[in-house]
Amino acid sequence: MNATTTNHTQFAGLTPATDAPVPTDYIRFAQNSFLTELPGVAFGLITLAYLITSLLALA
């Protein structure tokens, strides 16, 4: 009978803590693109809030 053993136990779906997933270039590009758009989104929301409150104050 030929049996093989290993020195460590491995469970399905679990990876060791030392094997951190490395983000691909596509993920890195998407994250960077999202972060560069945040100031524009914030400015747009503040502008819309200002316009809506100004129109409500006129009514």
Long-range contacts (C-beta under 8 A, 24 or more apart in sequence): none
